[in-house]
Amino acid sequence: MKLSFRKITLSVALAAIVVPLFVTAGKKADVTPNSDELKADYIFMEALRQHAIDKEDAYYDLLSRAYQLDPSNSDVGFFLGYYTVMTSGDDSTMFKNGYDLMKRHFNEAPADFYSNFVYGSINDRLGSRDEALKVWTTLDSIYPHKMEISYKLAEALASSGDSSKIARAIGVYDRIEKTQGKNIPLTTSKIRAFLSSQDTASIYKEVYSLLKSAPHSVENNVFAGNVFAMFSDNDSALTYFDKACDLDSTSGLAYYSRANFYKSIGDSVNYDKEVFRALSRESLELDAKLELLTGYIRELYDDPSQQGRIQELFATLLDQHPHEVDIHDLYCSYLIAIEDYAGAAEQLGYALDIDPSSEDRWRTLLSLYMQADDYAKSAEKGETALRYHPSSAMIHLMLGTDYNLMKEYDKALSNLNKSMELTDSVDYEAVSQIMSSMGDVYYAKGDRDSAFVYYDKAISIDPDNLLALNNCAYYLAVEGRDLDKAEEMSARTIKERPDDATSLDTYAWVMFRKKNYTEAMAYIDKAIANSEDPSEELYHHAGDIYFMNGEPQKALEFWEKALALDPDNELLQRKVKHKTYFYE
């Protein structure tokens, strides 16, 4: 047997192994113990006591001492071996030594149920099929009525791939079935064994046998439908799904299974109907409902005609489970996908009312209000979020952005400074982001020199901070200063984001201020083409650039579009009224 020596984790804990303290199965009972053996027994008992109170170092030291005194005691050897295996990590030699002690105990004391169950499970995990099969065969012969052993033996036989062993596995499953009766887990195990030998006829026979044992069981009929669907026997599958639904019209499982069947065969009409039926059944577990609804949304969320139906489904679920955060989260994700940011924020707000402990939800909520340009609401929620997460650098950063856009510059800088205090100084990207935001605030409040100092700091800390590069380049262009530097920075953002409308607009404006009007027009055209919803500023720039390129009529059209978006802009009013360019 070739072993892959590595650390493994077993569900059977050492503490669960019960060994009579005065029984030494590895010794002959008629031999009078010598003094070392007696000492070893007492030390072994003390080792077990130390283990019971979680003193693992003492436990190991005592086990080692007991084994040194009496290396013939395979009980002590097993415990020492098991501990060694479980703590060996990547030490293959250590693992092998521990494994050999366990193997020796099995060979010397095959009737030790608990210890050898652990040893067999370890071999299962290692993929040591021959040794595992040997263990389970031995234990099954000694304890034929222990079903946990019978299952282990059947699984080992069935996984062998050998037809004769698979036949033996079926025999063991049949023996278990006589004791336990027909049930879905056992039938599943038998079907899995038949699948390995591609015995479809026997699989069908097992399904019919299960149905015969309890023909009015919804679960059995659903199981039969799933098996027939697996073999693309769609008529038979639908027959049993239908029967399950007929047997219990309140069964969420039945409608859920039939819905998934319709989905698998591409019957979108019936799939749509079944989803609504399944989700309306309160008997269907919430996890299954969320799985079904998630799949339904994924299929249909981009179809505007389905939005009403999807929202109806959410209303049904929320009526059934009003306090389930997962439903509100899923609804929020759907609403974000269809760009209903206000609705998404509402659902996330409900989720946070139920469980305010998630910082990620708070940050998403603030972002949603920012997306909807409701900076006051974002700031309000940010202040609430700080009650639960006062040490969140990101929430302070987002609040700094909110207050800047609300022109409350002192509050903005206060939050940004707090964000800086809470940020690890070696997190260069985060520090650079905060510095860039400080530059934005200082520029907005009219302190241009401080703004450019912070932009320079942000870029020196993280040369790949595209936001800082773009904003610094744009404001330099607005100020008409360091235009070569502005061009170099803007060109770097264009290289990384060649289709980003904001970056393209910045570069166009730098070219405009450098009086390179032809190139400016090429980039403003591309910026507008890549913008889903061009802003007033974008149209305004386009008008100025087209005017300087000798196209005053086209310039007027752009200025008019800009004025429609910002009707109180006095400079735009003058340009439209006089149909000419005015410098700010």
N, C-alpha and C positions, 0 to 999 in steps of 0.2 A: 504494500500500500504506500503510495506517495502522498505525503501531506503537504499542504500549503500552510506553513507555520506563520500565523498572524493572530493578532488579537481579535477575539470575537465577543459578542454580547449575547447572552442567553436570557430568555424570559424566566427560566427556572433559576431562582436565586439560591445561593448557598444556604441562606437561612431557612429555606423550605425543606432542606434535607434533614430528615429526622432519623437519627441513628441511636439505637439503644446503647447507652454509654458503657455497659459492661459486656457487650457482645462484640467479639472480634472475629468476624466471619473468616478472616484470612488465616486463623490459627486453628490448630486441632484442639477440640474441647477437652481432651483427656490429658493434655500436657499441663503440668503444674507450672504457673508463670514464675520466672525468676525475678530477682529484685529490680533489674532494669526494666523488665516488662511491666511490673507493677508501677514503677515510677512513671513509665511512659503513659500508662492508662490514666493516672492522676493528672499528669501534665496535659494530656489530651482533653480531659474534662475541663480543666482550667482554661485551655485555649478556646473551647466552645463557649464558656462563660464570658470571656473577653470579647469574643465575636458578637455575642448577644447584646453587649453594651457598646458596640461600635468602636472598640479599641483594636483596630486592624493591625497596627504594628506589633502589639503584644500578642495578638492572635497568631500572626505569622511566626514570630520568634518562638512561641510555645510549641506550635506544630512542628517546626524544624527540630526543636530539642527532643520532642517526643519521638520523632522518626529516627533521629540519631541514636537514641537509646534502644529502640526496638524496630529496626528496619524490616522485620518480618511481618509487622502489622500492616496489612494492606488497607485497613480502614483509615488509619492515620495517613498512609500514603495517598489514598484517594483525596482526602481533604487538602493535603499539602499540594497535590498535583493540580487539583481544581483551582486553588488560589493562585498557583504559579501560572497556569494557563490564562487566567483572567487578568493578571497583572503583567503579562510578558511584553505587551506592546509590540514593537517590531523586532524583538529579540527572538529569533527563530530557535536558537539553542535552548533558551529558557522555556519556550513554548513546548518544544519536543520533550524536554525532561518532565514537565508537568503532565503532558499527554501520556507519556509512557507509564507514569505512576497510576493514572486512571485506568489505562488499558490493563495493567497488571492486576488491579483490583477486580476488574470485570472477569478476567480469566480465573482468578482464585476464588471469587465469591459471586458467581453468576446469579444467585438468588437475591442479592441485595437490590431490591426494587428501586429505591429512591436514588441511590448513587449511580446505578447503571442506566436509569432513565436519563439522568444528566449526561452521562457519557454517550449514550445513543444520540441525544439531541445535538451534542457537539459535533459528532460525526455527520449528522444531517446537515448542519450548517457548513461544515468543511467540504461537503460533497464527497465524503468518503463512503460511497454507496455500499461497498462490500462489507466494510466493518459495521456500518449502521444496520445493514440487513442481518448480520450475524447477531448483533445485540438484540434487535427486536424479535427475531426468531426465537432466540434463547428465552427472553423474558415472556414471550407469548406462550411458549411451551410450559413454563412454570406457573404463569398467571393467566390462564385462558379466559377468565371471566373479567379481567380488567380491560374495559373497552378502550381506554386511552392507549394501551399497548397495541391492541388489535388495529386501531386506526393507524398508528405509527408503522406497524408491519405492512399493512395494506398499501400505504403511501410509498413505502420503500420498494415494495414489489412492483407497484404500478409505474414508478418512475424509472425503472430499470431499462425499459424499452425492449425487454426480452419477452417474447410471446408466452412462453411457459410460465414466467413469473407473473405476467399480467393475468393469466388464467388463475394463478394462485391468489392474486390480489382480489379478484372477483369472488373467489371462494371465501376469503376472509370477510369481505363486505357482506356476503350473504349470511355468514355466521352472525355478524353484528346486527343485521336486519332482523334476524329471528328473535334477537333480544330486545331491540329498540323499536321494531316496526318500521314501516315505510315513512320516510321523511325526505324533504327536499335536499338538505345538505348531504345525506347519504347517497341519494340518487345522483346528485351532482358529482360526487366522488367516483361512482361507478361509471357514469358517462365519460368523465375525464379519462378513466382507464380504457374504456372502449375506443375513445378518440385516438389514443396513442397507437392502437392497432387498426385504426380506420374501420371499425366494425359498426357501420351505420345501422344495420339491421338490429343489432343488440341494443343500440341507443334508443331506437324507436320502441323496442319491446319494453325497456325500462320506463320510458315515459308513459306508455299505456298502462303498465303495471302500477305506477304511482297514481295515475288518474283513477284506476279501478279501486284503489284502496280508499280514496276519499273523493268521489266524483263531484261533490258539491263544494269543494274547497276552492275559493277564489285564488288563493296562492298557487295551488297545484295547476289550475287552468292557465294562469298567467305564465307559470314556469313552462308548461307544455308549449304555449304560444311562442315563448322566447326560443326554445330549442328548435321548433320547426322553422322559425324565422332564420335561425342560424344556418340552417340547411337550405334556405331559399324556398322552402315549401310554404309559400305565402298563403295559399288557400287554407291549409290546415292551421297555420298560425292565426289567421284572422278568425277562424272558427272558434278557437279556444279563447282568444281575446274577447270576442263577442260574448261567449258563454260566461266568462268571468264578470263582464259588465252586467249581464242579465241576472247572474246569481246575486249580485249586490250592487244596486245602482248608486250606493253611497261610497263605493270603494274608490278612493283616489288612486290606489295602486293599479287597479284594472284600467282606468282611463289613462293614467300616466303611461302604462305599458303599451296601450293601443295607440296613443299619440306618437310615441317613439317608433312604433312599427310603421305607421303611415309616413313618418318622416324618412325612415330608412328606405322605403320603396318609392319615394318622390311624389307621394300623393298629397300635394300641398293643401288642397281643399279640405280633405278629411283631417289632416294634421292640424289645421287651423281650428276646426270644430273641437277636436279632442283636447287641445290645449286649454280651451275655455272650460270644458267639462271637468278636466282633471284639476285645474286650479280652483274650481269652485267647491271641490270636495274637501271638507275640513279634515277628513280622515287621512289625507295624504300628508306625509311628513314635510316640514318646512324645507329641509335641505333638498328634497326631491322637487318641491315646487320651484325653488330658486334655480335649480339646475334646468328644469323644463323652461322656465321663463327666460333664463339667460340664453338658452339655445334659440328660443323663439325670437327674442330681440335681435340676436346676432343675424338671424335669417332675414328679418323684415324691417330693421330699424331705419334703413335708408329709403323706405317706401312711404312717402307722405300720406298715402291713403290708409296706412295701417296705424298711424300714430294714435288715432282715437281708440282703436281696439286695444293697443298696448297699454294705454293709460287706463282704460277700463279694467284691464287685468290687474294693474297695480292697485287700483281703487278696491278691487275685490280682495286682494291679499292684505292690504292695509286695514280693511274692515275686519278681516279674520285675525290679523296679528298686528294690532296698532303699535305695539311697543317693541317690535323686532327691528333692531338697528340695521341688520343685513338687508332688509327690504328697502328701507330708506336709502341705504348706500347704493343699492342696485338701481333704484329709481333715479337717484342723483346722477349716476353714470350714464344712464340712458338719456336724461335730459341734457347733459353736457354734450352727448354725441349728436343730438339734434339742435344744439346751440340755443337751448332754452335756459340761459344762465340764471335768470331770476327764479325759475321753477326749481332748478338744481339747488340753488342756494336755500330755498325754502325747505326742500327735503333734507338737506344736510343740517339745517337748523333744527329740524325735528330729531334727527339722529343725535345731535349734540345735547339736546334737552334730555334725552334718555341716558346718554353716556358722554359726559364732557371730558373724558380722560384722554382722548386721542388728539395729540398735537397735529397729526397729519390732516385730520378733518378740519380743525380750525384753520390751518394754512390754506386748505382748499377753499373753505368758505370765504376767506378774505380775498383770495384770487378771483372767485366768482363775482364778488361785488366790484372788484376792480375792473373785471371784464365788462361789467354792465355800467362802468363809469360812475358807480355810486360809492365815491370815496368816503363820504361821511359814514355810510353804513359799514363799510369795510373797517374804518377806524373804530367805530363803536364796538364791533365784534372783536377787533383786535385787542381792545382794552379789556373786554370780558375774558378773552383767551388768556391774557396775562395773569388773571386770577388763578387759573389752573396750571399755567406753564410760565411762571415768572422768569425762568432762566432760559427761555427760548430766544436765541440770537436771531433766528429767522423771523419770528413774529415781530420783534422790535424793528428789524429791517423793513418788513412790509408796512408797519405803522409809519416808519420814516417816510416811505414812498407815499402813503396816503396823505399824511399831513403836508408834504411838499406840494402835492397836487391840489390840496385845499388852501394853499398859500399860508399855512400856519408853520412858518419856517423854524421858529424856536422849538416847537414840539417835534418837528421833523429831525432837527439836529440832536435833540435830547435822546430820541429813540435810536438814532444811528450811532451815537456815542455809546449808548448802552449795549447795542448789538456788538460793537467793537470790543467792549469789555468782556462780553460773554463768548467771544469767538477765539478759538485756539490760534495763537499768533503764527503757527506753522501751517495753518490752513490758508495757503496763499490765495487760492481762488476766492474764498469767502471774504478775506480781508480786502482784496482788490475790489470785489463787488460792493462792499460797504463804502470804500473810498470813492468809487465811481458815483454812488448815490449821494455822497456828501458834495461831490462836485456839482451834481444836478441841483442840489438845494442852494448852494452858494451862487450858482449862476442865476437861478430863478429869483433870488432876493437881491440881485444886482451887484454882488461882490465878485466881479469877473476874475480878478487876480487870484483870489483864494480858490475859485472854481478850477482854474487851470492848474494850480498847484496840486489839488486833489486828483485831478485827472491824470497828471503826470505820475503821481505816486501810485495810482491804481495800475497804470500801464507798466511801470517799472517793476511792480510786485508780480504782476501776471501779464506778460506781453501778449497773451492770447485772449485778453478780456475784450471781446468784440464790441460789447456795449460801450465800454469806456472809450475805445478807439473811435467808434462812430460818433458818439456825442461830443467828444473833444474836437474831432474834425469839423463837425457841423457848426459848433459854436465859434470855432476859430474863423470859419468862413463867414458866419454872420458878423463877426467883429472885423473881418477883413484883415486879420493878422496871421502871420506865420502860415501863409497859404501853401507853401511847398511842404511844410510839415503836415498840414491838414490833408493835402493830396496823398502823401505817403501813407498816413494812417487810414484814410478812407479806402485807398486801393487795397490795403490788407484785408479790410472787411469784405470788399467785393470779391476778393480771391476766395475767401472762405464761404461767402454767402452770395453767389453770383445772381441768384434770383430773388433776393430779399428786397422788397420795394423800398423800405426805409434806408437801407444801405445804398441802393441805387440813387435815391433822391439826394442823399448827402453828397455823393460823389458829383452828381449833376450840379448841385449848388456850389461846390468847391470850384468846379470848372467855370461856372457862371461868374463867380467872383474873380477868377483869374482871366476873365474875358475870353475864354475858349468856348465861344457860344455854340459852335457846331457840335463839339463833343458833348457839351452840356445837354443839347437837344436829344442826342442819341440816347443818353442815359435817362433823361426824364421820360422819354417815350417808353423805354423798357420798364421804368418804375411804375408808370401808370398801367402798363399791360400786365404787370405782375401783382397789381393790387386788386384784391376782391372788392374793396370799398374805399376808393381814393378819398383822402382827407382834403379839407380846405387848404391846408398848407401845400399839399402836392399839386393841386390845381393852380394855386397861386404861383408857385415856382414855375410851373409849366407856362403860365401866361407871360411871366417876365422873360423866360428863356426864349419863347417863340417871338416875342416882340423884338428882342435883340438880334434875332435871326432874320428880321425883315418880314415877319408874317403877322402884322397887327390884327387882322381879322380873326385869325386862329387864336392869337393871344387874348382877344376880347372874349372869345367863347370860353376859354379856360377861366378868365377872371370872373365871368358871370357864374360859372359853376361853383367857383370858390365862394362868391358872395352869397349864393343860395344856401351854402352850408354855414356861413358866418355873416349874417345880414348886418351886424352892428360894426363890422370892420370898416373904419373910416378910410383907410388907405385903399382898400378894394373899391369902396364907393367912388372915390376920386378917379381911380383908374378906369372904372366902367363908365362913369359919367363923361370923362374927357377922352376916353379911348386911347390913352397913352400911358406910358410908363412913368411912375414917380418913384424916386428913391426914398427909402424909409428914413 
